[in-house]
Amino acid sequence: MSGIEIEGLNVWFGEYEERVDAVKGANLSVPKGGSFGLVGESGSGKSTILRAIMGLAPTWSGKIEILDKPVENPRGRDFYRAVQMVFQDPYASLHPRHSVDQVLSETLSLHGFTDIDKRISKLLDDVGLGPSFRFRYPHQLSGGQRQRVAIARALAPEPQILLLDEPTSALDVSVQAEILNLLTDLRAEHKLTYLMVSHDLAVVGHICQDIAVMQVGEIVETLGVEDMRAMRTKHPYTKHLLESSLQSAAG
Amino acid sequence: MSKLLEVENLWVKFPTRTGVFDAVRGVSFSLGQERLGIVGESGSGKSMTGRAILRLIRPPGMVTADKMELEGVDLLGRSEREMRKVRGQQISMIMQDPKFSLNPVMRVGAQIMEAYRLHAKVSKKEAKLKTIAMLEAVAIRDPERVYRMYPHEVSGGMGQRIMIAMMLIPDPKIMIADEPTSALDVSVQMQVLEIMDKLVTDRGMGLIFISHDLNLVSSFCDRVLIMYAGRVVETLQADKLHEAEHPYTRGLLNSLPRLDAPKDRLDVLKRDPAWATDESVSG
């Protein structure tokens, strides 16, 4: 069974002379329970693919299938129950005047759950926060704790697929390790499917089994993580990316 | 080696409702004609150290030090007016994000020229020639065209190179680079660093490179100060980074995922409260 199946996806913004093709003919497929990474520079269209899946990019064409079913337009409640997204910047993606409890209970009641109280405690436990964080506001949390809340919110409707848009790039390396470990644990525990976007090859290599490299809107190469580690790449751009990331890591 | 900058027992304090918060606690270091890296997490006081040297911390923030001297001349006692002569001309600073540090309604060339003419008495024509030469020095193709562009028309990497050009044109003795490449892509990052490195070495300047990226700093600098909770926990020769002894430095190094050495779980930094209270190490 496939988790996410994308064929010939085009996403564009603007019309006529102002038209910008952000994604051109992208193909990718993520098996259920798999984890897939998208890497590339800023502006290469990797986040746009995630936004197109979520229904946040209005103009697209091609085929998007989630759990073997083509997506509806607009996306329905069932879709959002199956697919959730974690955004890049935890400082921007939480409502500053809603407490953690409000954030989570809103999501839960929107999805029709009734045992909200019990579920909130469970969710906070899952992301390693504990009950003392339940009535705090975002400004009372550190960056890593906020990202944990954002992950808890994404997990609230019990999704099968999580889309992760640079989940650790706004965090310190020491906190990044905690969040990456959390994501690994959650995937094993809830049998989640991940589609992750990052510019950091080492992070993608740590989380994902398959990696697609994007350049100016096109997927130039898809390769497995073992191939990537062994530098078995075909496309010169992938090689260039790998070399610059190894160079900065080798010291 | 002659010392360009000497800092002894530098403190930066901010009064808050719950008492005085010490952002920098007793930091001492000296800088010659070398590349000194300052690394730490957010909130470790690394940017505050950089700002304190330029006296950019405004009241109610307080800066005290036993000694803060630029080539043997005291910096702390100077008036604002005298400080303005130091900033740019003797010590310049590159900020994190070119989008916020370039003037959006002024053409690139005019901004660089302004920086130059404030410090050097030259005609407009000479200043323009020098500006274009400087843009060429930071590897901008077609400098005449970029000279006439507005900041929103250039990419992030080019914006940061323009910032470098602007900061180097008064020929300062010390450059402070505060996360100069964190807003850039990996592939552009190396390019900007190479340009900066070449210019700093050619001119015999001292560089203070502030970053959260341990590996980047170790590949780029001669010496590294590692800061935690406002104090320096360890100083190292950059090439000996992997022999670091302090548990904090080790923890930071181990928490990075690595392409060449995969593992199932990443090590998580365990913080020891003693790290925050120990005496600062001098570098």
Chai-1 contact restraints between the chains, C-beta under 6 A:
chainA,res_idxA,chainB,res_idxB,connection_type,confidence,min_distance_angstrom,max_distance_angstrom,comment,restraint_id
A,E41,B,D185,contact,1.0,0.0,6.0,A-B,restraint_1
A,S42,B,D185,contact,1.0,0.0,6.0,A-B,restraint_2
A,D172,B,E41,contact,1.0,0.0,6.0,A-B,restraint_3
A,D172,B,S42,contact,1.0,0.0,6.0,A-B,restraint_4
A,V173,B,S255,contact,1.0,0.0,6.0,A-B,restraint_5
A,V173,B,L256,contact,1.0,0.0,6.0,A-B,restraint_6
A,S174,B,S255,contact,1.0,0.0,6.0,A-B,restraint_7
A,S174,B,L269,contact,1.0,0.0,6.0,A-B,restraint_8
A,A177,B,S255,contact,1.0,0.0,6.0,A-B,restraint_9
A,A177,B,L266,contact,1.0,0.0,6.0,A-B,restraint_10
A,A177,B,V268,contact,1.0,0.0,6.0,A-B,restraint_11
A,E178,B,V268,contact,1.0,0.0,6.0,A-B,restraint_12
A,L180,B,L266,contact,1.0,0.0,6.0,A-B,restraint_13
A,N181,B,R265,contact,1.0,0.0,6.0,A-B,restraint_14
A,N181,B,L266,contact,1.0,0.0,6.0,A-B,restraint_15
A,A202,B,P257,contact,1.0,0.0,6.0,A-B,restraint_16
A,A202,B,R258,contact,1.0,0.0,6.0,A-B,restraint_17
A,A202,B,L259,contact,1.0,0.0,6.0,A-B,restraint_18
A,V203,B,P257,contact,1.0,0.0,6.0,A-B,restraint_19
A,G205,B,L259,contact,1.0,0.0,6.0,A-B,restraint_20
A,H206,B,P257,contact,1.0,0.0,6.0,A-B,restraint_21
A,R229,B,L259,contact,1.0,0.0,6.0,A-B,restraint_22
A,S244,B,V186,contact,1.0,0.0,6.0,A-B,restraint_23
A,S244,B,S187,contact,1.0,0.0,6.0,A-B,restraint_24
A,S244,B,M190,contact,1.0,0.0,6.0,A-B,restraint_25
A,S245,B,V186,contact,1.0,0.0,6.0,A-B,restraint_26
A,S248,B,N215,contact,1.0,0.0,6.0,A-B,restraint_27
A,S248,B,L216,contact,1.0,0.0,6.0,A-B,restraint_28
A,A249,B,N215,contact,1.0,0.0,6.0,A-B,restraint_29
A,G251,B,N215,contact,1.0,0.0,6.0,A-B,restraint_30
A,G251,B,S218,contact,1.0,0.0,6.0,A-B,restraint_31
A,G251,B,S219,contact,1.0,0.0,6.0,A-B,restraint_32
